Amino acid sequence: MRLNLDCIRDLLLTIEETYDFQNIMRYSKSDNNFKRLKKYSHEEIIYHVNQCDLSGLLIGLSMPDSGDFFVLSDLSPKGHQFVANIRSDTIWKKVKSKAIDVGCASLPSIFEIFANIFK
């Protein structure tokens, strides 16, 4: 599956807006009641939450039952920093545009692009 940067942003913003250290996120294939995530398929959401976890943006991800649902605790400090950096629509558009210009759309390249644009 191809990485969808908007899905990652929407996923991380949803986690930040909805959950904290005391409240975990529960997402289910049969019950996606998250406004920002409704435009993505279940497969996209599961794939991107896994990519965010592998990139160190999440804490406590558990995906039992072959990915029909997941539970996660919160954003990691790196995840909070990333969300703070991409929260603004203007900044997000600038970072995405640069990623398209240079042909890089991986999470590590987005981290680097952001660092280089806003030194």
C-alpha positions as CSV (number, residue, x, y, z in Angstrom):
1,M,0.0,0.0,0.0
2,R,1.2,3.5,-0.8
3,L,1.8,5.8,2.1
4,N,-1.0,8.5,2.4
5,L,0.4,11.5,4.2
6,D,-3.0,13.0,4.8
7,C,-4.2,9.8,6.4
8,I,-1.2,9.9,8.8
9,R,-1.9,13.5,9.6
10,D,-5.6,12.9,10.2
11,L,-4.9,9.8,12.3
12,L,-2.4,11.7,14.5
13,L,-4.6,14.7,14.9
14,T,-7.5,12.4,15.9
15,I,-5.4,10.7,18.6
16,E,-4.1,14.0,19.9
17,E,-7.6,15.6,20.1
18,T,-9.3,12.6,21.6
19,Y,-7.0,10.8,23.9
20,D,-4.6,11.4,26.7
21,F,-2.5,9.3,29.1
22,Q,-5.6,8.3,31.0
23,N,-7.9,7.4,28.1
24,I,-6.8,4.9,25.4
25,M,-8.0,4.9,21.8
26,R,-10.1,2.0,20.6
27,Y,-10.7,1.7,16.9
28,S,-12.8,-1.1,15.3
29,K,-13.4,-2.0,11.7
30,S,-17.1,-2.3,12.5
31,D,-17.3,1.0,14.4
32,N,-15.3,3.9,13.0
33,N,-16.8,6.8,14.7
34,F,-13.9,9.2,14.2
35,K,-14.9,12.1,12.0
36,R,-11.4,12.7,10.4
37,L,-11.0,9.0,9.7
38,K,-14.3,8.2,8.0
39,K,-12.9,9.1,4.5
40,Y,-10.3,6.2,4.7
41,S,-10.8,2.5,4.4
42,H,-10.2,0.2,7.3
43,E,-7.1,-1.2,5.5
44,E,-5.7,2.3,5.1
45,I,-6.2,3.2,8.8
46,I,-4.6,-0.1,10.0
47,Y,-1.7,0.2,7.6
48,H,-1.0,3.8,8.6
49,V,-1.3,3.3,12.3
50,N,1.2,0.5,11.9
51,Q,3.5,2.8,10.0
52,C,3.2,5.5,12.7
53,D,4.1,2.9,15.3
54,L,7.1,1.7,13.4
55,S,8.2,5.3,13.1
56,G,8.1,5.8,16.8
57,L,5.1,8.2,16.8
58,L,2.8,6.0,19.1
59,I,2.8,4.4,22.5
60,G,1.2,1.1,23.4
61,L,-0.2,-0.1,20.1
62,S,-1.9,-3.4,20.3
63,M,-3.5,-5.0,17.2
64,P,-5.0,-8.4,18.2
65,D,-7.5,-10.3,16.1
66,S,-5.7,-9.9,12.7
67,G,-6.2,-6.1,12.6
68,D,-9.9,-5.9,12.9
69,F,-9.3,-3.4,15.7
70,F,-6.5,-1.7,17.5
71,V,-6.0,-0.1,20.9
72,L,-3.3,2.5,21.6
73,S,-2.3,4.5,24.6
74,D,-1.2,7.8,23.2
75,L,1.2,9.7,21.0
76,S,4.9,9.3,21.9
77,P,6.9,12.5,22.6
78,K,8.1,12.3,19.0
79,G,4.5,11.9,17.9
80,H,3.4,15.0,19.8
81,Q,6.3,17.0,18.3
82,F,5.4,15.8,14.8
83,V,1.7,16.8,15.3
84,A,2.7,20.2,16.7
85,N,4.8,20.7,13.6
86,I,2.1,19.7,11.1
87,R,-1.1,21.0,12.8
88,S,-1.2,24.2,10.7
89,D,-2.9,23.6,7.3
90,T,-0.5,26.2,5.7
91,I,2.6,24.4,7.0
92,W,1.2,21.0,6.1
93,K,0.6,22.1,2.5
94,K,4.1,23.5,2.3
95,V,5.7,20.3,3.6
96,K,3.6,18.1,1.3
97,S,4.4,20.3,-1.7
98,K,8.1,20.0,-1.0
99,A,7.8,16.2,-0.6
100,I,6.0,16.0,-4.0
101,D,8.7,18.3,-5.6
102,V,11.6,16.1,-4.4
103,G,9.7,12.8,-4.9
104,C,9.9,11.7,-1.2
105,A,6.8,10.7,0.8
106,S,8.2,8.4,3.5
107,L,7.8,9.4,7.1
108,P,11.6,9.8,7.7
109,S,11.7,12.0,4.6
110,I,8.8,14.1,5.9
111,F,10.6,14.6,9.2
112,E,13.7,15.7,7.3
113,I,11.8,18.0,5.0
114,F,10.1,19.7,7.9
115,A,13.5,20.2,9.6
116,N,15.0,21.7,6.5
117,I,12.1,24.0,5.6
118,F,11.8,25.5,9.1
119,K,15.4,25.7,10.3
